[in-house]
């Protein structure tokens, strides 16, 4: 498991207060996955 760094938090923190449309949630999810270097697996 990778430790979350200050840089990761800044990337997501820059989005604080942003208004998204429902169709942008997929993009936000992809950004969060990339910023936090998460691995997504199929269940």
C-alpha positions, 0 to 999 in steps of 0.5 A: 500500500502506498502512502498518501503524500502532500502532493496527492492531497494538493491535487485533490484539494485544488478541487475543493468547492468546484461544482461538477455535473453528474456526467463529470463524476467519472472524470473525477474518479479517474483523477482521484485514482491517478493522483492517489496511485490506486489500483482498481481491480475487477470484482 
